[in-house]
Amino acid sequence: MLLLEITTGALMELFTQKDFKVFDIPDFRERMQAISERIRPKLKSIGEALAPAVSGVVDQPLYLHVAKHARRTVNPPDDTWAALGADKRGYKKDVHFKIAVSRNCVRFLFEVGPEYYDKAEWALRWNRERKDVIETLHSAPKLSWFKSEHDEDPEAFVARSTPEELMSLVGELTRRKRDGQLVLGRRLDGSEVRKMDPARFRRIALGTFKPLATLFTLHDQRVLVTR
């Protein structure tokens, strides 16, 4: 068992091959039980260990929310996650960071999700600061963009995407009002995670989230729009 104790006293426990195999369990109840018993405690430990450092990156307190999948009664989830957001009550209606685990990988993500209440204003803020934002994202060679937060495989590296392509992704937030989303981050193959010590896992997580912090802080800005 690999554990990492950091300055907060939180312990980070990483995933094993047996954990990834949880998502191969066909039976709904059995998979949900395995997720609850094996995956959720580890996601909680990872989220608790990362939250203070990620809070420092965005200069505000972030709160941990570990997925419970409480509304599911059939079709067990193919992935599960811990989210870090600025609202104690929930994360879906705000921009947020996420540590997601599925059958083949772990993903560190930043999401502007379908339920985010301020999509139009957030997209406007991106547009106003697009030069600095795109430069920051292009400086992170490992960042990718995903069509969906549930996809294991990204569509393309951000650094290889043109400014026009990135602007188009942001445009989808407002063109698809009900389900528009923006998902950026990094995928780690399960085989890589299984060999990784917690200190390296933490470094990669923070190295992924730091350039994405500029997108998180767009949420906090106040923009005066003249009509």
Backbone as CSV, one residue per row, in Angstrom:
resi,resn,N_x,N_y,N_z,CA_x,CA_y,CA_z,C_x,C_y,C_z
1,MET,0.851,-1.187,0.000,0.000,0.000,0.000,0.888,1.238,0.000
2,LEU,0.645,2.129,-0.984,1.449,3.326,-1.101,0.709,4.491,-0.469
3,LEU,1.360,5.132,0.495,0.747,6.254,1.178,1.708,7.424,1.175
4,LEU,1.133,8.631,1.163,1.944,9.837,1.229,1.352,10.753,2.280
5,GLU,2.125,11.152,3.258,1.665,12.107,4.254,2.247,13.464,3.908
6,ILE,1.384,14.471,3.794,1.838,15.822,3.477,1.622,16.713,4.696
7,THR,1.860,18.005,4.540,1.875,18.903,5.688,0.532,18.971,6.391
8,THR,-0.577,18.713,5.692,-1.882,18.757,6.329,-2.143,17.508,7.172
9,GLY,-1.324,16.494,7.037,-1.551,15.245,7.728,-2.399,14.267,6.939
10,ALA,-2.854,14.680,5.745,-3.695,13.812,4.922,-2.847,12.719,4.282
11,LEU,-3.443,11.547,4.125,-2.771,10.416,3.510,-3.369,10.138,2.148
12,MET,-2.507,9.929,1.153,-2.948,9.646,-0.203,-2.693,8.174,-0.506
13,GLU,-3.740,7.460,-0.877,-3.622,6.055,-1.241,-3.956,5.897,-2.709
14,LEU,-3.059,5.308,-3.471,-3.230,5.203,-4.915,-3.901,3.887,-5.316
15,PHE,-4.213,3.798,-6.613,-4.980,2.681,-7.141,-4.080,1.520,-7.550
16,THR,-4.601,0.318,-7.360,-3.915,-0.906,-7.732,-4.601,-1.528,-8.946
17,GLN,-4.011,-2.577,-9.476,-4.619,-3.270,-10.605,-6.017,-3.774,-10.253
18,LYS,-6.182,-4.248,-9.030,-7.489,-4.741,-8.592,-8.530,-3.630,-8.606
19,ASP,-8.116,-2.415,-8.291,-9.053,-1.282,-8.309,-9.551,-0.999,-9.723
20,PHE,-8.650,-0.984,-10.684,-9.060,-0.732,-12.069,-9.993,-1.835,-12.575
21,LYS,-9.798,-3.057,-12.085,-10.629,-4.187,-12.502,-12.066,-4.069,-11.989
22,VAL,-12.293,-3.190,-11.032,-13.647,-2.978,-10.523,-14.608,-2.636,-11.662
23,PHE,-14.115,-1.903,-12.654,-14.986,-1.443,-13.739,-15.273,-2.531,-14.774
24,ASP,-14.703,-3.705,-14.560,-15.036,-4.865,-15.394,-16.154,-5.709,-14.792
25,ILE,-16.549,-5.413,-13.566,-17.601,-6.194,-12.912,-18.928,-5.928,-13.618
26,PRO,-19.578,-6.956,-14.171,-20.789,-6.714,-14.957,-22.026,-6.431,-14.109
27,ASP,-22.125,-7.046,-12.960,-23.327,-6.910,-12.134,-23.403,-5.525,-11.499
28,PHE,-24.577,-4.906,-11.581,-24.754,-3.539,-11.078,-24.428,-3.439,-9.590
29,ARG,-25.058,-4.270,-8.778,-24.873,-4.171,-7.334,-23.430,-4.466,-6.922
30,GLU,-22.843,-5.453,-7.571,-21.472,-5.814,-7.217,-20.497,-4.698,-7.569
31,ARG,-20.689,-4.105,-8.750,-19.770,-3.017,-9.114,-19.970,-1.808,-8.208
32,MET,-21.211,-1.459,-7.907,-21.469,-0.315,-7.040,-20.879,-0.553,-5.649
33,GLN,-20.985,-1.773,-5.152,-20.410,-2.083,-3.852,-18.888,-1.988,-3.883
34,ALA,-18.284,-2.484,-4.958,-16.818,-2.420,-5.081,-16.340,-0.973,-5.201
35,ILE,-17.087,-0.166,-5.950,-16.728,1.257,-6.046,-16.792,1.906,-4.669
36,SER,-17.860,1.607,-3.933,-18.029,2.205,-2.608,-16.940,1.759,-1.643
37,GLU,-16.579,0.491,-1.691,-15.643,-0.054,-0.703,-14.179,0.143,-1.083
38,ARG,-13.876,0.116,-2.373,-12.479,0.154,-2.809,-12.067,1.513,-3.378
39,ILE,-12.925,2.103,-4.216,-12.521,3.289,-4.977,-12.795,4.584,-4.216
40,ARG,-13.981,4.712,-3.651,-14.337,5.966,-2.990,-13.374,6.334,-1.854
41,PRO,-12.965,5.392,-0.991,-12.020,5.791,0.062,-10.696,6.312,-0.490
42,LYS,-10.237,5.731,-1.597,-8.980,6.200,-2.176,-9.155,7.568,-2.834
43,LEU,-10.283,7.771,-3.510,-10.544,9.088,-4.074,-10.623,10.137,-2.975
44,LYS,-11.236,9.785,-1.867,-11.321,10.719,-0.740,-9.934,11.055,-0.222
45,SER,-9.075,10.042,-0.100,-7.725,10.297,0.401,-6.935,11.174,-0.566
46,ILE,-7.099,10.936,-1.856,-6.404,11.739,-2.863,-6.922,13.170,-2.846
47,GLY,-8.247,13.322,-2.813,-8.823,14.664,-2.784,-8.414,15.453,-1.560
48,GLU,-8.423,14.803,-0.407,-8.031,15.488,0.827,-6.563,15.885,0.807
49,ALA,-5.729,15.058,0.187,-4.304,15.378,0.114,-4.021,16.511,-0.857
50,LEU,-4.796,16.582,-1.950,-4.548,17.589,-2.974,-5.241,18.921,-2.709
51,ALA,-6.361,18.901,-1.997,-7.186,20.105,-1.852,-6.427,21.324,-1.326
52,PRO,-5.596,21.203,-0.277,-4.905,22.408,0.201,-3.988,23.023,-0.853
53,ALA,-3.259,22.190,-1.579,-2.333,22.711,-2.582,-3.083,23.317,-3.761
54,VAL,-4.160,22.671,-4.220,-4.925,23.212,-5.339,-5.640,24.490,-4.913
55,SER,-6.090,24.556,-3.662,-6.676,25.791,-3.136,-5.668,26.927,-3.206
56,GLY,-4.420,26.616,-2.894,-3.382,27.636,-2.976,-3.127,28.099,-4.393
57,VAL,-3.251,27.195,-5.347,-3.034,27.543,-6.755,-4.069,28.554,-7.232
58,VAL,-5.327,28.403,-6.784,-6.392,29.313,-7.230,-6.682,30.403,-6.210
59,ASP,-5.957,30.379,-5.083,-6.048,31.417,-4.058,-7.453,31.534,-3.467
60,GLN,-8.091,30.381,-3.249,-9.375,30.367,-2.546,-9.625,28.948,-2.040
61,PRO,-10.443,28.808,-1.006,-10.708,27.464,-0.475,-11.489,26.620,-1.474
62,LEU,-11.092,25.371,-1.617,-11.822,24.415,-2.437,-12.303,23.276,-1.549
63,TYR,-13.459,22.732,-1.908,-14.093,21.701,-1.097,-14.198,20.410,-1.895
64,LEU,-14.028,19.315,-1.177,-13.998,18.001,-1.807,-15.400,17.405,-1.901
65,HIS,-15.709,16.869,-3.085,-16.964,16.162,-3.318,-16.631,14.853,-4.026
66,VAL,-16.903,13.728,-3.376,-16.638,12.420,-3.970,-17.953,11.862,-4.512
67,ALA,-17.943,11.463,-5.769,-19.162,10.987,-6.422,-19.763,9.803,-5.683
68,LYS,-21.104,9.823,-5.549,-21.817,8.732,-4.885,-22.688,7.934,-5.861
69,HIS,-23.023,8.540,-7.000,-23.873,7.878,-8.007,-25.194,7.420,-7.385
70,ALA,-25.728,8.257,-6.516,-26.900,7.859,-5.740,-28.154,7.669,-6.599
71,ARG,-28.228,8.340,-7.742,-29.433,8.257,-8.569,-29.447,7.031,-9.471
72,ARG,-28.351,6.327,-9.563,-28.287,5.167,-10.456,-28.981,3.953,-9.838
73,THR,-29.798,3.320,-10.654,-30.442,2.064,-10.244,-30.151,0.946,-11.232
74,VAL,-29.683,1.296,-12.423,-29.237,0.334,-13.438,-28.005,0.919,-14.110
75,ASN,-27.312,0.099,-14.903,-26.135,0.563,-15.653,-25.083,1.179,-14.729
76,PRO,-24.222,0.384,-14.152,-23.194,0.908,-13.245,-22.245,1.848,-13.982
77,PRO,-21.685,2.824,-13.289,-20.831,3.815,-13.943,-19.530,3.215,-14.465
78,ASP,-19.073,3.746,-15.592,-17.791,3.334,-16.163,-16.632,4.144,-15.612
79,ASP,-16.948,5.186,-14.850,-15.901,5.954,-14.173,-16.496,6.573,-12.921
80,THR,-15.629,7.003,-12.026,-16.055,7.718,-10.836,-14.959,8.715,-10.475
81,TRP,-15.222,9.612,-9.525,-14.319,10.755,-9.390,-14.451,11.450,-8.044
82,ALA,-13.450,12.286,-7.786,-13.486,13.270,-6.709,-13.353,14.639,-7.358
83,ALA,-14.227,15.565,-6.980,-14.207,16.915,-7.548,-13.801,17.913,-6.478
84,LEU,-13.104,18.963,-6.898,-12.712,20.067,-6.030,-13.349,21.336,-6.573
85,GLY,-14.239,21.935,-5.783,-14.936,23.138,-6.213,-15.037,24.145,-5.091
86,ALA,-15.487,25.348,-5.443,-15.513,26.453,-4.488,-16.769,26.475,-3.627
87,ASP,-17.748,25.628,-3.923,-19.008,25.612,-3.196,-19.062,24.384,-2.282
88,LYS,-19.336,24.596,-1.010,-19.437,23.490,-0.064,-20.566,22.532,-0.415
89,ARG,-21.620,23.050,-1.039,-22.834,22.257,-1.238,-22.766,21.345,-2.454
90,GLY,-21.900,21.654,-3.399,-21.819,20.832,-4.602,-20.864,21.450,-5.589
91,TYR,-20.600,20.734,-6.673,-19.610,21.197,-7.644,-20.156,21.356,-9.056
92,LYS,-21.270,20.721,-9.386,-21.709,20.642,-10.779,-22.099,21.995,-11.353
93,LYS,-22.602,22.901,-10.525,-23.064,24.196,-11.025,-21.947,25.222,-11.095
94,ASP,-20.727,24.821,-10.742,-19.562,25.702,-10.821,-18.472,25.044,-11.664
95,VAL,-17.499,25.834,-12.084,-16.304,25.239,-12.672,-15.595,24.463,-11.563
96,HIS,-14.870,23.411,-11.943,-14.262,22.584,-10.909,-13.118,21.756,-11.484
97,PHE,-12.298,21.256,-10.582,-11.259,20.294,-10.911,-11.765,18.896,-10.553
98,LYS,-11.197,17.897,-11.194,-11.664,16.543,-10.951,-10.505,15.550,-11.081
99,ILE,-10.501,14.560,-10.208,-9.630,13.389,-10.330,-10.554,12.222,-10.636
100,ALA,-10.478,11.698,-11.844,-11.394,10.644,-12.288,-10.629,9.354,-12.527
101,VAL,-11.260,8.242,-12.182,-10.658,6.931,-12.402,-11.660,6.060,-13.148
102,SER,-11.148,5.257,-14.072,-11.996,4.377,-14.883,-11.225,3.088,-15.175
103,ARG,-11.704,2.339,-16.116,-11.167,0.995,-16.387,-9.676,1.011,-16.743
104,ASN,-9.251,2.005,-17.495,-7.885,1.994,-18.033,-7.004,3.153,-17.602
105,CYS,-7.535,4.098,-16.859,-6.724,5.299,-16.620,-7.228,6.115,-15.441
106,VAL,-6.413,7.109,-15.090,-6.777,8.194,-14.186,-6.667,9.481,-14.988
107,ARG,-7.611,10.396,-14.762,-7.568,11.682,-15.470,-7.622,12.829,-14.462
108,PHE,-6.775,13.831,-14.681,-6.828,15.088,-13.936,-7.507,16.108,-14.855
109,LEU,-8.652,16.646,-14.438,-9.464,17.441,-15.349,-9.860,18.784,-14.748
110,PHE,-10.048,19.746,-15.646,-10.773,20.983,-15.334,-12.027,20.976,-16.188
111,GLU,-13.173,21.283,-15.568,-14.429,21.193,-16.295,-15.280,22.454,-16.143
112,VAL,-15.779,22.900,-17.264,-16.924,23.797,-17.301,-18.072,22.896,-17.737
113,GLY,-18.839,22.411,-16.784,-19.798,21.356,-17.057,-21.119,21.847,-17.623
114,PRO,-21.969,20.914,-18.057,-23.264,21.273,-18.631,-24.144,22.082,-17.688
115,GLU,-23.997,21.881,-16.374,-24.872,22.543,-15.415,-24.298,23.855,-14.877
116,TYR,-23.146,24.275,-15.371,-22.542,25.525,-14.883,-23.476,26.700,-15.175
117,TYR,-23.792,27.461,-14.145,-24.816,28.497,-14.256,-24.357,29.744,-15.003
118,ASP,-23.049,29.925,-15.154,-22.519,31.194,-15.665,-21.761,31.002,-16.979
119,LYS,-22.210,30.075,-17.814,-21.473,29.736,-19.037,-21.221,30.939,-19.932
120,ALA,-22.262,31.706,-20.191,-22.143,32.815,-21.138,-21.124,33.840,-20.650
121,GLU,-21.181,34.185,-19.361,-20.239,35.155,-18.827,-18.822,34.597,-18.797
122,TRP,-18.704,33.318,-18.470,-17.379,32.703,-18.449,-16.765,32.718,-19.842
123,ALA,-17.557,32.378,-20.857,-17.067,32.404,-22.241,-16.676,33.812,-22.649
124,LEU,-17.425,34.796,-22.187,-17.089,36.188,-22.476,-15.748,36.558,-21.852
125,ARG,-15.512,36.120,-20.640,-14.246,36.419,-19.971,-13.072,35.741,-20.687
126,TRP,-13.288,34.492,-21.115,-12.255,33.816,-21.917,-11.954,34.660,-23.151
127,ASN,-12.980,35.108,-23.850,-12.796,35.860,-25.098,-12.032,37.157,-24.845
128,ARG,-12.328,37.808,-23.754,-11.655,39.077,-23.436,-10.174,38.857,-23.121
129,GLU,-9.824,37.694,-22.577,-8.446,37.418,-22.176,-7.833,36.279,-22.982
130,ARG,-8.382,36.043,-24.163,-8.007,34.853,-24.931,-6.524,34.770,-25.222
131,LYS,-5.861,35.869,-25.483,-4.438,35.823,-25.806,-3.639,35.245,-24.637
132,ASP,-3.838,35.795,-23.442,-3.097,35.302,-22.271,-3.500,33.880,-21.912
133,VAL,-4.802,33.595,-22.008,-5.287,32.257,-21.656,-4.692,31.209,-22.586
134,ILE,-4.742,31.470,-23.885,-4.243,30.492,-24.862,-2.733,30.321,-24.731
135,GLU,-2.013,31.407,-24.482,-0.569,31.299,-24.270,-0.262,30.406,-23.067
136,THR,-1.021,30.569,-21.994,-0.810,29.751,-20.799,-1.076,28.275,-21.096
137,LEU,-2.171,27.991,-21.793,-2.510,26.604,-22.109,-1.501,25.989,-23.072
138,HIS,-1.050,26.763,-24.047,-0.071,26.258,-25.009,1.284,25.978,-24.356
139,SER,1.522,26.591,-23.198,2.819,26.378,-22.520,2.857,25.060,-21.759
140,ALA,1.718,24.348,-21.707,1.641,23.074,-20.973,1.510,21.932,-21.972
141,PRO,2.623,21.300,-22.358,2.606,20.341,-23.467,1.793,19.078,-23.209
142,LYS,1.534,18.741,-21.956,0.815,17.490,-21.649,-0.698,17.673,-21.585
143,LEU,-1.169,18.904,-21.636,-2.610,19.147,-21.555,-3.318,18.687,-22.824
144,SER,-4.519,18.120,-22.648,-5.348,17.696,-23.774,-6.764,18.212,-23.573
145,TRP,-7.563,18.123,-24.631,-8.991,18.401,-24.464,-9.796,17.148,-24.786
146,PHE,-10.898,17.014,-24.065,-11.758,15.840,-24.138,-13.146,16.261,-24.611
147,LYS,-13.794,15.423,-25.405,-15.164,15.715,-25.815,-16.131,15.638,-24.644
148,SER,-15.863,14.724,-23.721,-16.740,14.524,-22.578,-15.902,14.230,-21.347
149,GLU,-16.437,14.574,-20.190,-15.725,14.284,-18.950,-15.624,12.791,-18.676
150,HIS,-16.414,11.979,-19.380,-16.379,10.538,-19.177,-15.449,9.811,-20.157
151,ASP,-14.932,10.518,-21.138,-14.055,9.888,-22.127,-12.700,9.559,-21.512
152,GLU,-12.244,8.343,-21.768,-10.908,7.984,-21.302,-9.822,8.597,-22.178
153,ASP,-10.084,8.698,-23.458,-9.068,9.176,-24.395,-9.365,10.605,-24.851
154,PRO,-8.369,11.474,-24.798,-8.575,12.852,-25.265,-8.660,12.921,-26.778
155,GLU,-9.148,14.042,-27.252,-9.240,14.273,-28.691,-7.914,14.772,-29.264
156,ALA,-7.239,15.657,-28.546,-6.000,16.243,-29.066,-5.262,16.952,-27.943
157,PHE,-3.957,17.135,-28.126,-3.182,17.956,-27.212,-3.548,19.424,-27.425
158,VAL,-3.676,20.143,-26.329,-3.995,21.567,-26.413,-2.886,22.327,-27.138
159,ALA,-1.628,21.964,-26.869,-0.503,22.676,-27.478,-0.485,22.546,-28.994
160,ARG,-1.127,21.493,-29.524,-1.182,21.293,-30.970,-2.461,21.842,-31.581
161,SER,-3.316,22.424,-30.759,-4.571,23.006,-31.236,-4.359,24.491,-31.520
162,THR,-4.915,24.962,-32.606,-4.781,26.368,-32.962,-5.656,27.225,-32.051
163,PRO,-5.350,28.512,-31.938,-6.236,29.401,-31.172,-7.679,29.336,-31.662
164,GLU,-7.844,29.210,-32.973,-9.197,29.134,-33.527,-9.918,27.878,-33.067
165,GLU,-9.193,26.756,-33.005,-9.798,25.508,-32.528,-10.190,25.609,-31.062
166,LEU,-9.352,26.240,-30.258,-9.672,26.399,-28.843,-10.853,27.349,-28.652
167,MET,-10.914,28.395,-29.436,-12.053,29.302,-29.359,-13.338,28.603,-29.754
168,SER,-13.242,27.683,-30.700,-14.416,26.923,-31.114,-14.932,26.053,-29.977
169,LEU,-14.009,25.467,-29.207,-14.422,24.659,-28.058,-15.204,25.498,-27.057
170,VAL,-14.737,26.701,-26.815,-15.429,27.591,-25.881,-16.791,27.981,-26.440
171,GLY,-16.847,28.163,-27.751,-18.117,28.516,-28.379,-19.191,27.464,-28.173
172,GLU,-18.777,26.195,-28.029,-19.744,25.128,-27.818,-20.492,25.281,-26.498
173,LEU,-19.903,25.978,-25.546,-20.577,26.177,-24.266,-21.894,26.904,-24.425
174,THR,-21.914,27.886,-25.292,-23.130,28.678,-25.470,-23.978,28.198,-26.640
175,ARG,-23.352,27.555,-27.640,-24.145,27.026,-28.759,-24.983,25.842,-28.318
176,ARG,-24.450,25.029,-27.414,-25.172,23.863,-26.900,-25.531,24.158,-25.445
177,LYS,-26.594,24.905,-25.243,-26.905,25.444,-23.927,-27.158,24.358,-22.893
178,ARG,-27.812,23.275,-23.289,-28.174,22.250,-22.307,-27.019,21.320,-21.966
179,ASP,-26.212,20.976,-22.960,-25.163,19.988,-22.696,-23.763,20.456,-23.089
180,GLY,-23.609,21.730,-23.405,-22.289,22.246,-23.747,-21.331,22.152,-22.570
181,GLN,-20.098,21.724,-22.843,-19.108,21.607,-21.786,-17.712,21.796,-22.353
182,LEU,-16.791,22.137,-21.486,-15.376,22.246,-21.845,-14.598,21.412,-20.842
183,VAL,-13.814,20.474,-21.346,-13.073,19.556,-20.480,-11.622,19.517,-20.940
184,LEU,-10.724,19.956,-20.078,-9.293,19.952,-20.367,-8.568,19.213,-19.248
185,GLY,-7.468,18.572,-19.591,-6.719,17.896,-18.544,-5.675,16.949,-19.081
186,ARG,-5.378,15.944,-18.290,-4.322,14.994,-18.638,-4.736,13.581,-18.267
187,ARG,-4.432,12.646,-19.134,-4.700,11.230,-18.908,-3.427,10.513,-18.485
188,LEU,-3.542,9.683,-17.442,-2.460,8.800,-17.025,-2.939,7.361,-17.190
189,ASP,-2.219,6.574,-17.941,-2.603,5.188,-18.127,-2.536,4.443,-16.794
190,GLY,-3.457,3.504,-16.615,-3.493,2.749,-15.373,-2.193,2.032,-15.073
191,SER,-1.535,1.518,-16.105,-0.268,0.826,-15.895,0.798,1.769,-15.355
192,GLU,0.730,3.035,-15.740,1.669,4.034,-15.235,1.355,4.377,-13.779
193,VAL,0.074,4.527,-13.476,-0.333,4.870,-12.115,0.059,3.769,-11.137
194,ARG,-0.075,2.518,-11.557,0.217,1.393,-10.662,1.690,1.356,-10.251
195,LYS,2.556,1.912,-11.087,3.985,1.934,-10.781,4.422,3.216,-10.079
196,MET,3.510,4.135,-9.900,3.846,5.484,-9.454,3.799,5.595,-7.935
197,ASP,4.751,6.327,-7.374,4.676,6.616,-5.948,3.798,7.855,-5.738
198,PRO,3.222,8.025,-4.553,2.301,9.132,-4.318,2.897,10.514,-4.536
199,ALA,4.177,10.679,-4.253,4.795,11.988,-4.444,4.778,12.390,-5.915
200,ARG,5.074,11.450,-6.801,5.054,11.753,-8.233,3.616,11.974,-8.705
201,PHE,2.696,11.176,-8.215,1.281,11.365,-8.556,0.837,12.779,-8.196
202,ARG,1.218,13.241,-7.028,0.851,14.587,-6.580,1.497,15.651,-7.460
203,ARG,2.763,15.459,-7.821,3.443,16.441,-8.673,2.751,16.557,-10.031
204,ILE,2.377,15.424,-10.593,1.711,15.453,-11.900,0.339,16.110,-11.787
205,ALA,-0.391,15.792,-10.737,-1.702,16.407,-10.540,-1.585,17.923,-10.449
206,LEU,-0.677,18.398,-9.600,-0.524,19.842,-9.438,0.044,20.488,-10.693
207,GLY,0.939,19.780,-11.385,1.472,20.311,-12.638,0.412,20.431,-13.709
208,THR,-0.613,19.580,-13.639,-1.737,19.670,-14.575,-2.676,20.796,-14.191
209,PHE,-2.970,20.917,-12.909,-3.956,21.897,-12.465,-3.439,23.337,-12.512
210,LYS,-2.131,23.537,-12.351,-1.610,24.910,-12.280,-1.902,25.730,-13.535
211,PRO,-1.602,25.255,-14.758,-1.949,26.067,-15.924,-3.459,26.199,-16.136
212,LEU,-4.232,25.243,-15.598,-5.686,25.311,-15.720,-6.298,26.273,-14.707
213,ALA,-5.505,26.705,-13.724,-6.012,27.637,-12.722,-6.460,28.946,-13.349
214,THR,-5.827,29.326,-14.444,-6.235,30.569,-15.104,-7.674,30.485,-15.599
215,LEU,-8.127,29.276,-15.957,-9.511,29.092,-16.381,-10.445,29.101,-15.179
216,PHE,-10.004,28.506,-14.082,-10.824,28.514,-12.867,-11.072,29.933,-12.384
217,THR,-10.036,30.769,-12.419,-10.172,32.125,-11.885,-10.985,33.032,-12.797
218,LEU,-11.235,32.644,-14.035,-12.155,33.421,-14.873,-13.541,33.456,-14.243
219,HIS,-13.859,32.444,-13.478,-15.158,32.362,-12.813,-15.344,33.500,-11.822
220,ASP,-14.244,33.988,-11.230,-14.347,34.974,-10.150,-14.339,36.410,-10.628
221,GLN,-13.973,36.637,-11.874,-13.813,37.990,-12.352,-15.159,38.657,-12.572
222,ARG,-15.189,39.949,-12.409,-16.380,40.732,-12.667,-16.140,41.546,-13.938
223,VAL,-16.996,41.355,-14.924,-16.807,42.017,-16.207,-17.921,43.021,-16.406
224,LEU,-17.565,44.257,-16.710,-18.536,45.296,-16.996,-18.844,45.277,-18.481
225,VAL,-20.073,44.992,-18.829,-20.482,44.915,-20.226,-21.286,46.155,-20.553
226,THR,-20.814,46.927,-21.513,-21.555,48.120,-21.946,-22.440,47.775,-23.107
227,ARG,-23.629,48.258,-23.087,-24.595,47.959,-24.131,-24.753,49.150,-25.052
